[in-house]
Amino acid sequence: MASFATHRLRVHDSARPPYRRLSALRTCLTEFAPYGFYATYHHLCRSAGIPRDLDEDPGSLVRAVEELDEARRLWLAELAAWQVGRRA
């Protein structure tokens, strides 16, 4: 299975059809979904403005994956800090 970063790059790849980019975004959600899969997906659809017809705004997928990536980075930083404190 590919990593979060690999699928994030697939979302950014404008040569891929929009439905494949959406599939890559959903795979990112299987790796990191802070509210659960469906709730996080719904949140990203609303905040990034992902339309039903992806051809209308393919950039919305990039906005969504970047929001998810930022949340993941913050979570990983908090996790690392927690692990350091736990070891001490």
MOPAC internal coordinates of N, CA, C and O (Angstrom, degrees):
PM7 1SCF
backbone

  N    0.0000 0     0.00 0     0.00 0    0    0    0
  C    1.4511 1     0.00 0     0.00 0    1    0    0
  C    1.5283 1   108.93 1     0.00 0    2    1    0
  O    1.2310 1   120.41 1   -42.17 1    3    2    1
  N    1.2987 1   116.81 1   137.83 1    3    2    1
  C    1.4574 1   122.16 1  -179.12 1    5    3    2
  C    1.5201 1   110.19 1   -77.86 1    6    5    3
  O    1.2310 1   121.04 1   -18.51 1    7    6    5
  N    1.3045 1   115.62 1   161.49 1    7    6    5
  C    1.4550 1   121.24 1  -175.74 1    9    7    6
  C    1.5289 1   111.94 1   -85.44 1   10    9    7
  O    1.2310 1   121.67 1    -7.53 1   11   10    9
  N    1.3212 1   114.41 1   172.47 1   11   10    9
  C    1.4560 1   121.60 1   176.34 1   13   11   10
  C    1.5248 1   110.07 1   -57.81 1   14   13   11
  O    1.2310 1   120.59 1   135.02 1   15   14   13
  N    1.3239 1   116.47 1   -44.98 1   15   14   13
  C    1.4686 1   120.77 1  -177.46 1   17   15   14
  C    1.5283 1   111.90 1   -62.59 1   18   17   15
  O    1.2310 1   120.30 1   142.36 1   19   18   17
  N    1.3129 1   117.04 1   -37.64 1   19   18   17
  C    1.4613 1   120.76 1   179.09 1   21   19   18
  C    1.5249 1   110.59 1   -63.72 1   22   21   19
  O    1.2310 1   120.49 1   133.69 1   23   22   21
  N    1.3116 1   116.67 1   -46.31 1   23   22   21
  C    1.4621 1   119.86 1   179.96 1   25   23   22
  C    1.5237 1   111.58 1   -70.66 1   26   25   23
  O    1.2310 1   120.18 1   149.46 1   27   26   25
  N    1.3170 1   117.26 1   -30.54 1   27   26   25
  C    1.4727 1   120.47 1   175.03 1   29   27   26
  C    1.5289 1   109.75 1   -61.66 1   30   29   27
  O    1.2310 1   120.53 1   137.68 1   31   30   29
  N    1.3260 1   116.58 1   -42.32 1   31   30   29
  C    1.4677 1   120.28 1   177.79 1   33   31   30
  C    1.5238 1   111.38 1   -65.88 1   34   33   31
  O    1.2310 1   119.92 1   146.28 1   35   34   33
  N    1.3112 1   117.76 1   -33.72 1   35   34   33
  C    1.4605 1   120.75 1   177.69 1   37   35   34
  C    1.5244 1   111.18 1   -66.92 1   38   37   35
  O    1.2310 1   120.12 1   146.39 1   39   38   37
  N    1.3237 1   117.38 1   -33.61 1   39   38   37
  C    1.4673 1   120.20 1   175.80 1   41   39   38
  C    1.5250 1   109.62 1   -65.85 1   42   41   39
  O    1.2310 1   120.24 1   143.16 1   43   42   41
  N    1.3106 1   117.14 1   -36.84 1   43   42   41
  C    1.4697 1   121.63 1  -179.42 1   45   43   42
  C    1.5315 1   113.15 1   -74.37 1   46   45   43
  O    1.2310 1   119.76 1   161.34 1   47   46   45
  N    1.3132 1   118.07 1   -18.66 1   47   46   45
  C    1.4655 1   122.54 1  -175.55 1   49   47   46
  C    1.5296 1   110.36 1   -73.68 1   50   49   47
  O    1.2310 1   120.56 1   -77.69 1   51   50   49
  N    1.3274 1   116.53 1   102.31 1   51   50   49
  C    1.4672 1   121.13 1  -176.98 1   53   51   50
  C    1.5274 1   112.62 1   -72.10 1   54   53   51
  O    1.2310 1   119.73 1   169.04 1   55   54   53
  N    1.3265 1   118.12 1   -10.96 1   55   54   53
  C    1.4606 1   120.59 1   177.24 1   57   55   54
  C    1.5350 1   111.39 1   -76.29 1   58   57   55
  O    1.2310 1   120.52 1   161.13 1   59   58   57
  N    1.3090 1   116.62 1   -18.87 1   59   58   57
  C    1.4637 1   120.99 1   178.90 1   61   59   58
  C    1.5233 1   109.59 1   -80.83 1   62   61   59
  O    1.2310 1   119.73 1   -32.34 1   63   62   61
  N    1.3215 1   118.12 1   147.66 1   63   62   61
  C    1.4660 1   120.11 1   176.59 1   65   63   62
  C    1.5359 1   110.17 1   -65.11 1   66   65   63
  O    1.2310 1   120.37 1   -29.56 1   67   66   65
  N    1.3318 1   116.89 1   150.44 1   67   66   65
  C    1.4748 1   119.92 1  -176.63 1   69   67   66
  C    1.5292 1   114.14 1   -56.33 1   70   69   67
  O    1.2310 1   119.85 1   142.85 1   71   70   69
  N    1.3270 1   117.89 1   -37.15 1   71   70   69
  C    1.4605 1   118.69 1  -178.46 1   73   71   70
  C    1.5300 1   111.30 1   -67.64 1   74   73   71
  O    1.2310 1   119.97 1   150.70 1   75   74   73
  N    1.3464 1   117.66 1   -29.30 1   75   74   73
  C    1.4638 1   121.09 1   176.85 1   77   75   74
  C    1.5237 1   110.32 1   -74.59 1   78   77   75
  O    1.2310 1   121.14 1   145.36 1   79   78   77
  N    1.3287 1   115.42 1   -34.64 1   79   78   77
  C    1.4625 1   119.53 1   176.76 1   81   79   78
  C    1.5240 1   110.37 1   -67.67 1   82   81   79
  O    1.2310 1   120.45 1   141.95 1   83   82   81
  N    1.3376 1   116.74 1   -38.05 1   83   82   81
  C    1.4709 1   120.52 1   175.55 1   85   83   82
  C    1.5205 1   110.22 1   -63.69 1   86   85   83
  O    1.2310 1   120.30 1   140.75 1   87   86   85
  N    1.3061 1   117.04 1   -39.25 1   87   86   85
  C    1.4606 1   121.04 1   177.72 1   89   87   86
  C    1.5301 1   110.67 1   -62.42 1   90   89   87
  O    1.2310 1   120.21 1   141.04 1   91   90   89
  N    1.3099 1   117.20 1   -38.96 1   91   90   89
  C    1.4635 1   120.71 1   177.68 1   93   91   90
  C    1.5288 1   110.73 1   -66.48 1   94   93   91
  O    1.2310 1   120.48 1   141.82 1   95   94   93
  N    1.3327 1   116.70 1   -38.18 1   95   94   93
  C    1.4742 1   120.40 1   175.99 1   97   95   94
  C    1.5208 1   110.32 1   -61.86 1   98   97   95
  O    1.2310 1   120.37 1   135.99 1   99   98   97
  N    1.3191 1   116.89 1   -44.01 1   99   98   97
  C    1.4578 1   120.52 1   180.00 1  101   99   98
  C    1.5327 1   110.93 1   -65.38 1  102  101   99
  O    1.2310 1   120.10 1   147.14 1  103  102  101
  N    1.3207 1   117.41 1   -32.86 1  103  102  101
  C    1.4556 1   119.88 1   175.83 1  105  103  102
  C    1.5242 1   110.69 1   -68.74 1  106  105  103
  O    1.2310 1   120.15 1   144.67 1  107  106  105
  N    1.3267 1   117.33 1   -35.33 1  107  106  105
  C    1.4677 1   120.25 1   173.60 1  109  107  106
  C    1.5307 1   110.01 1   -59.44 1  110  109  107
  O    1.2310 1   121.03 1   143.49 1  111  110  109
  N    1.3135 1   115.64 1   -36.51 1  111  110  109
  C    1.4630 1   119.64 1   179.34 1  113  111  110
  C    1.5209 1   112.53 1   -68.08 1  114  113  111
  O    1.2310 1   119.82 1   154.08 1  115  114  113
  N    1.3091 1   117.95 1   -25.92 1  115  114  113
  C    1.4635 1   118.61 1   175.65 1  117  115  114
  C    1.5212 1   110.68 1   -71.84 1  118  117  115
  O    1.2310 1   120.39 1   156.06 1  119  118  117
  N    1.3360 1   116.87 1   -23.94 1  119  118  117
  C    1.4623 1   121.48 1   178.09 1  121  119  118
  C    1.5255 1   112.19 1   -84.18 1  122  121  119
  O    1.2310 1   120.36 1   144.12 1  123  122  121
  N    1.3311 1   116.92 1   -35.88 1  123  122  121
  C    1.4639 1   120.62 1  -177.77 1  125  123  122
  C    1.5260 1   109.16 1  -149.20 1  126  125  123
  O    1.2310 1   120.95 1   -68.97 1  127  126  125
  N    1.2947 1   115.80 1   111.03 1  127  126  125
  C    1.4633 1   122.17 1   177.86 1  129  127  126
  C    1.5291 1   108.01 1  -138.73 1  130  129  127
  O    1.2310 1   119.97 1   -89.13 1  131  130  129
  N    1.3332 1   117.66 1    90.87 1  131  130  129
  C    1.4678 1   119.74 1  -172.74 1  133  131  130
  C    1.5304 1   114.49 1   -62.73 1  134  133  131
  O    1.2310 1   119.45 1   152.04 1  135  134  133
  N    1.3257 1   118.65 1   -27.96 1  135  134  133
  C    1.4666 1   120.86 1  -179.83 1  137  135  134
  C    1.5232 1   111.94 1  -102.80 1  138  137  135
  O    1.2310 1   120.08 1  -173.96 1  139  138  137
  N    1.3226 1   117.45 1     6.04 1  139  138  137
  C    1.4524 1   121.27 1  -169.22 1  141  139  138
  C    1.5251 1   107.48 1    98.39 1  142  141  139
  O    1.2310 1   120.38 1   -20.40 1  143  142  141
  N    1.3092 1   116.87 1   159.60 1  143  142  141
  C    1.4636 1   120.50 1  -172.14 1  145  143  142
  C    1.5274 1   112.48 1   -59.96 1  146  145  143
  O    1.2310 1   120.06 1   123.41 1  147  146  145
  N    1.3267 1   117.49 1   -56.59 1  147  146  145
  C    1.4645 1   120.57 1  -173.35 1  149  147  146
  C    1.5213 1   112.64 1   -67.85 1  150  149  147
  O    1.2310 1   120.24 1   139.12 1  151  150  149
  N    1.3135 1   117.15 1   -40.88 1  151  150  149
  C    1.4618 1   119.92 1   179.72 1  153  151  150
  C    1.5292 1   111.12 1   -66.48 1  154  153  151
  O    1.2310 1   120.52 1   138.69 1  155  154  153
  N    1.3186 1   116.62 1   -41.31 1  155  154  153
  C    1.4662 1   119.42 1   178.28 1  157  155  154
  C    1.5263 1   111.00 1   -66.98 1  158  157  155
  O    1.2310 1   120.50 1   138.90 1  159  158  157
  N    1.3309 1   116.65 1   -41.10 1  159  158  157
  C    1.4623 1   120.43 1   178.27 1  161  159  158
  C    1.5306 1   110.22 1   -61.67 1  162  161  159
  O    1.2310 1   120.49 1   135.63 1  163  162  161
  N    1.3153 1   116.67 1   -44.37 1  163  162  161
  C    1.4709 1   120.41 1   178.86 1  165  163  162
  C    1.5274 1   110.44 1   -62.91 1  166  165  163
  O    1.2310 1   120.38 1   137.22 1  167  166  165
  N    1.3162 1   116.87 1   -42.78 1  167  166  165
  C    1.4609 1   120.69 1   178.55 1  169  167  166
  C    1.5292 1   110.85 1   -59.76 1  170  169  167
  O    1.2310 1   120.46 1   134.97 1  171  170  169
  N    1.3322 1   116.73 1   -45.03 1  171  170  169
  C    1.4641 1   120.05 1  -179.29 1  173  171  170
  C    1.5331 1   111.25 1   -66.77 1  174  173  171
  O    1.2310 1   120.42 1   141.43 1  175  174  173
  N    1.3251 1   116.80 1   -38.57 1  175  174  173
  C    1.4707 1   119.88 1   177.82 1  177  175  174
  C    1.5256 1   110.57 1   -61.00 1  178  177  175
  O    1.2310 1   120.53 1   138.89 1  179  178  177
  N    1.3169 1   116.60 1   -41.11 1  179  178  177
  C    1.4669 1   120.30 1  -179.39 1  181  179  178
  C    1.5308 1   112.01 1   -73.48 1  182  181  179
  O    1.2310 1   120.46 1   133.29 1  183  182  181
  N    1.3314 1   116.72 1   -46.71 1  183  182  181
  C    1.4689 1   119.04 1  -174.08 1  185  183  182
  C    1.5302 1   112.32 1   -72.67 1  186  185  183
  O    1.2310 1   120.00 1   144.90 1  187  186  185
  N    1.3307 1   117.60 1   -35.10 1  187  186  185
  C    1.4656 1   120.69 1  -179.73 1  189  187  186
  C    1.5228 1   112.01 1   -90.83 1  190  189  187
  O    1.2310 1   120.49 1   169.10 1  191  190  189
  N    1.3262 1   116.66 1   -10.90 1  191  190  189
  C    1.4555 1   120.50 1   178.81 1  193  191  190
  C    1.5163 1   113.29 1    70.24 1  194  193  191
  O    1.2310 1   120.41 1  -137.05 1  195  194  193
  N    1.3264 1   116.81 1    42.95 1  195  194  193
  C    1.4640 1   120.35 1   179.85 1  197  195  194
  C    1.5270 1   108.58 1   -71.13 1  198  197  195
  O    1.2310 1   119.87 1   -62.61 1  199  198  197
  N    1.3407 1   117.85 1   117.39 1  199  198  197
  C    1.4711 1   120.17 1  -179.20 1  201  199  198
  C    1.5273 1   111.70 1   -80.51 1  202  201  199
  O    1.2310 1   120.71 1   -15.62 1  203  202  201
  N    1.3230 1   116.24 1   164.38 1  203  202  201
  C    1.4718 1   119.76 1   176.67 1  205  203  202
  C    1.5245 1   110.54 1   -64.26 1  206  205  203
  O    1.2310 1   120.72 1   139.37 1  207  206  205
  N    1.3368 1   116.23 1   -40.63 1  207  206  205
  C    1.4648 1   120.98 1   175.67 1  209  207  206
  C    1.5245 1   107.71 1   -93.66 1  210  209  207
  O    1.2310 1   120.72 1   -75.28 1  211  210  209
  N    1.3048 1   116.22 1   104.72 1  211  210  209
  C    1.4669 1   121.23 1  -173.56 1  213  211  210
  C    1.5177 1   113.46 1   -64.77 1  214  213  211
  O    1.2310 1   119.96 1   159.80 1  215  214  213
  N    1.3387 1   117.68 1   -20.20 1  215  214  213
  C    1.4635 1   120.38 1   178.57 1  217  215  214
  C    1.5259 1   112.13 1   -69.05 1  218  217  215
  O    1.2310 1   120.33 1   159.90 1  219  218  217
  N    1.3306 1   116.98 1   -20.10 1  219  218  217
  C    1.4679 1   120.45 1   179.40 1  221  219  218
  C    1.5268 1   111.79 1   -67.98 1  222  221  219
  O    1.2310 1   120.07 1   140.53 1  223  222  221
  N    1.3332 1   117.46 1   -39.47 1  223  222  221
  C    1.4635 1   121.58 1  -177.67 1  225  223  222
  C    1.5223 1   110.65 1  -148.84 1  226  225  223
  O    1.2310 1   119.67 1  -102.41 1  227  226  225
  N    1.3277 1   118.24 1    77.59 1  227  226  225
  C    1.4685 1   119.15 1   179.79 1  229  227  226
  C    1.5300 1   113.05 1   -67.36 1  230  229  227
  O    1.2310 1   120.19 1   159.67 1  231  230  229
  N    1.3161 1   117.25 1   -20.33 1  231  230  229
  C    1.4650 1   121.09 1   177.60 1  233  231  230
  C    1.5166 1   112.98 1   -67.62 1  234  233  231
  O    1.2310 1   120.27 1   161.80 1  235  234  233
  N    1.3212 1   117.09 1   -18.20 1  235  234  233
  C    1.4642 1   120.34 1   179.50 1  237  235  234
  C    1.5297 1   110.83 1   -65.20 1  238  237  235
  O    1.2310 1   120.40 1   149.42 1  239  238  237
  N    1.3245 1   116.83 1   -30.58 1  239  238  237
  C    1.4628 1   119.77 1   178.08 1  241  239  238
  C    1.5257 1   110.76 1   -66.59 1  242  241  239
  O    1.2310 1   120.79 1   141.75 1  243  242  241
  N    1.3154 1   116.09 1   -38.25 1  243  242  241
  C    1.4657 1   120.70 1   177.87 1  245  243  242
  C    1.5211 1   109.74 1   -66.17 1  246  245  243
  O    1.2310 1   120.24 1   136.29 1  247  246  245
  N    1.3386 1   117.15 1   -43.71 1  247  246  245
  C    1.4633 1   120.03 1   177.70 1  249  247  246
  C    1.5260 1   111.05 1   -59.27 1  250  249  247
  O    1.2310 1   120.75 1   137.97 1  251  250  249
  N    1.3132 1   116.17 1   -42.03 1  251  250  249
  C    1.4680 1   120.81 1  -178.51 1  253  251  250
  C    1.5218 1   111.37 1   -65.71 1  254  253  251
  O    1.2310 1   120.16 1   133.75 1  255  254  253
  N    1.3280 1   117.31 1   -46.25 1  255  254  253
  C    1.4642 1   119.18 1  -177.59 1  257  255  254
  C    1.5236 1   110.67 1   -69.32 1  258  257  255
  O    1.2310 1   119.68 1   148.70 1  259  258  257
  N    1.3175 1   118.22 1   -31.30 1  259  258  257
  C    1.4632 1   120.11 1   177.54 1  261  259  258
  C    1.5331 1   110.70 1   -70.40 1  262  261  259
  O    1.2310 1   120.15 1   142.10 1  263  262  261
  N    1.3214 1   117.33 1   -37.90 1  263  262  261
  C    1.4687 1   119.91 1   175.42 1  265  263  262
  C    1.5279 1   109.98 1   -62.94 1  266  265  263
  O    1.2310 1   120.68 1   136.10 1  267  266  265
  N    1.3126 1   116.31 1   -43.90 1  267  266  265
  C    1.4573 1   120.97 1   179.18 1  269  267  266
  C    1.5295 1   110.69 1   -64.48 1  270  269  267
  O    1.2310 1   120.32 1   139.16 1  271  270  269
  N    1.3160 1   117.00 1   -40.84 1  271  270  269
  C    1.4616 1   121.38 1   179.56 1  273  271  270
  C    1.5261 1   110.97 1   -64.43 1  274  273  271
  O    1.2310 1   120.15 1   138.89 1  275  274  273
  N    1.3157 1   117.32 1   -41.11 1  275  274  273
  C    1.4690 1   120.66 1   178.69 1  277  275  274
  C    1.5283 1   110.57 1   -63.25 1  278  277  275
  O    1.2310 1   120.22 1   136.59 1  279  278  277
  N    1.3207 1   117.19 1   -43.41 1  279  278  277
  C    1.4651 1   120.74 1   177.81 1  281  279  278
  C    1.5233 1   110.50 1   -63.04 1  282  281  279
  O    1.2310 1   120.71 1   140.80 1  283  282  281
  N    1.3142 1   116.24 1   -39.20 1  283  282  281
  C    1.4679 1   120.48 1   179.85 1  285  283  282
  C    1.5169 1   110.81 1   -66.04 1  286  285  283
  O    1.2310 1   120.13 1   139.39 1  287  286  285
  N    1.3231 1   117.35 1   -40.61 1  287  286  285
  C    1.4691 1   120.26 1   178.68 1  289  287  286
  C    1.5256 1   111.25 1   -63.86 1  290  289  287
  O    1.2310 1   120.26 1   137.96 1  291  290  289
  N    1.3229 1   117.11 1   -42.04 1  291  290  289
  C    1.4598 1   120.25 1   177.52 1  293  291  290
  C    1.5232 1   110.69 1   -63.06 1  294  293  291
  O    1.2310 1   120.63 1   137.59 1  295  294  293
  N    1.3291 1   116.41 1   -42.41 1  295  294  293
  C    1.4570 1   120.59 1   180.00 1  297  295  294
  C    1.5364 1   111.05 1   -64.36 1  298  297  295
  O    1.2310 1   120.43 1   138.22 1  299  298  297
  N    1.3386 1   116.78 1   -41.78 1  299  298  297
  C    1.4633 1   120.24 1   178.71 1  301  299  298
  C    1.5232 1   111.59 1   -64.38 1  302  301  299
  O    1.2310 1   120.08 1   142.95 1  303  302  301
  N    1.3375 1   117.46 1   -37.05 1  303  302  301
  C    1.4617 1   120.76 1   177.59 1  305  303  302
  C    1.5269 1   110.52 1   -65.80 1  306  305  303
  O    1.2310 1   120.36 1   137.05 1  307  306  305
  N    1.3334 1   116.91 1   -42.95 1  307  306  305
  C    1.4649 1   120.22 1   177.50 1  309  307  306
  C    1.5262 1   111.08 1   -64.80 1  310  309  307
  O    1.2310 1   120.49 1   141.27 1  311  310  309
  N    1.3137 1   116.68 1   -38.73 1  311  310  309
  C    1.4570 1   121.08 1   178.72 1  313  311  310
  C    1.5279 1   110.75 1   -64.04 1  314  313  311
  O    1.2310 1   120.26 1   137.30 1  315  314  313
  N    1.3256 1   117.11 1   -42.70 1  315  314  313
  C    1.4631 1   120.97 1   178.72 1  317  315  314
  C    1.5233 1   110.96 1   -62.79 1  318  317  315
  O    1.2310 1   120.20 1   137.58 1  319  318  317
  N    1.3405 1   117.22 1   -42.42 1  319  318  317
  C    1.4588 1   121.13 1   177.86 1  321  319  318
  C    1.5283 1   110.69 1   -63.26 1  322  321  319
  O    1.2310 1   120.47 1   138.69 1  323  322  321
  N    1.3025 1   116.70 1   -41.31 1  323  322  321
  C    1.4607 1   121.47 1   179.24 1  325  323  322
  C    1.5254 1   110.05 1   -63.89 1  326  325  323
  O    1.2310 1   120.23 1   138.60 1  327  326  325
  N    1.3296 1   117.16 1   -41.40 1  327  326  325
  C    1.4581 1   120.53 1  -179.36 1  329  327  326
  C    1.5331 1   111.62 1   -65.34 1  330  329  327
  O    1.2310 1   120.45 1   142.16 1  331  330  329
  N    1.3325 1   116.75 1   -37.84 1  331  330  329
  C    1.4661 1   120.55 1   177.33 1  333  331  330
  C    1.5273 1   109.17 1   -63.78 1  334  333  331
  O    1.2310 1   120.29 1   133.71 1  335  334  333
  N    1.3296 1   117.05 1   -46.29 1  335  334  333
  C    1.4701 1   120.22 1   179.31 1  337  335  334
  C    1.5218 1   112.31 1   -64.25 1  338  337  335
  O    1.2310 1   120.64 1   144.54 1  339  338  337
  N    1.3012 1   116.38 1   -35.46 1  339  338  337
  C    1.4657 1   120.39 1  -179.32 1  341  339  338
  C    1.5173 1   111.06 1   -68.07 1  342  341  339
  O    1.2310 1   120.74 1   141.38 1  343  342  341
  N    1.3449 1   116.20 1   -38.62 1  343  342  341
  C    1.4664 1   119.66 1   179.56 1  345  343  342
  C    1.5252 1   111.55 1   -68.39 1  346  345  343
  O    1.2310 1   120.78 1   148.38 1  347  346  345
  N    1.3255 1   116.11 1   -31.62 1  347  346  345
  C    1.4782 1   120.21 1  -179.57 1  349  347  346
  C    1.4888 1   108.86 1   -74.39 1  350  349  347
  O    1.2310 1   120.10 1   180.00 1  351  350  349

